[in-house]
């Protein structure tokens, strides 16, 4: 079981401005703020942003991504919309996906540093 994840960002303040509304759509809030790291979560920090000022943008073909669970398809939709409104870009619009699990409904975004973040929920067949 994974306890938390961290991603690197070049500009921590800009990343916090981006992620605050995006993660709020999934029920996350900023819980910890330190000079070089910020943690978001529901009850404890589960998603960390770490300042790495000298890093390059994440390559589009890196293959890495983080997936966060959403309560509903509406939350997945809100996550995607918030990311676009905050300056991110779509890397897969909300919708059903071919996956190993039935009812896999997800959206993928890229943050301003190129990190690929997914939100997923599982919906009943026919819903």
N, C-alpha and C positions, 0 to 999 in steps of 0.2 A: 504494500500500500504506500502510495506517495503522500508525504506530509505537506510539502510545499514545493514551489518552483521559483526560479529566479531567471530574469532575462536582463541582458545588458542594454543600456541606452546611452546615447552620447550626451544628451542634455536632460538631466534629471527633472528639472522644473517643467520643461516642455512635455516630457513624458507623463508627468503627474497630471498636467492639464489635459492631455489626451486621454489617459486611462481612467481618470475619475468618473466621467460620464459613461464611458464604455463599460467599465466594471460595475457601475451602479445599476445598469440594466440587468445584471445577474445577481444583484443583492450584495455586492461587495462595497466596502467603505475603506477609506484610508485609516489604518489603525496605528501605524508606526511611521515616524518621519525622523531620519537621522541625516547628517550632512551628505552622505554618499549612497543612501539606500532608503527606499520607502516600501512599506508592506501594506497590501490590501487584503481584506478577508471578510468573512462573515462573523466569526467569533474570535479568530486569531489570524495572524498574517499567513496567508496561503500563497499569495502571488507577490513576488518581490521585484522591484525595479532597482538595478544597481548601476550607478554612474560609471561609465567607461569612456571618458572623454576622447580618447585617442582611437577608438575603434572605427573600423569602416562599416558602411551599411551592410546589413546581412544580405548575402547573395540570394537571389530569387530561387536558385536551384540547390540551396543548402540541404533541403529535405527535412529540416527541423521545424517542429511547431509544438505549441502547447494547446491542449484542449481543455476547456472549462465546461462543467455541467451547468445547464440551464434548467429552470423549473418547468418551462413550457416553450412551445414554438413561438409564442408572442415575445418571450424574453430573448430568444435567439434573434428574432426580427429586430427587436429594440437594440440589442448589442450591435448588430450589423449597421443599423441606421445611425446609432450614436458614433460609431467609428468613422463612418463617412462624413458626418457632420463635424467631427473634430479634426478632420484632415487626414484620416487614414484612407486606405483604398481597399476595394473589394478584391478578394482572392477566391471568391466563390459565394454567390448570392445565397440567401436562406432557401432551403428546400430539402426534400428527401434525397438521401444519398444511397448508392449501392454500398452496402457494408455487410459485415458478418452478422449484424444484429438487425432484427426487424424494426421498422419504424424509426430509423436513424434520420433525424432532422437536424441539419447543421448549417452554419455559415462560417466562412473564413475571411479574415481581414489581415492586412499588413499595416503595422504601425509606421510612424515616420522614420524609424530606423530599419525597417524592412522585416522586423520580427513577424512571423506568421502565427496568429492566434485564432483558435476555433472555439465556437460555442456549440454545444450539442444538447439535444434532449431526445427522448424516445416517445413516439406518439403511437397511438393505437392504429391498427390497420383500418383504412377507410376514413380516418379522421382528417 
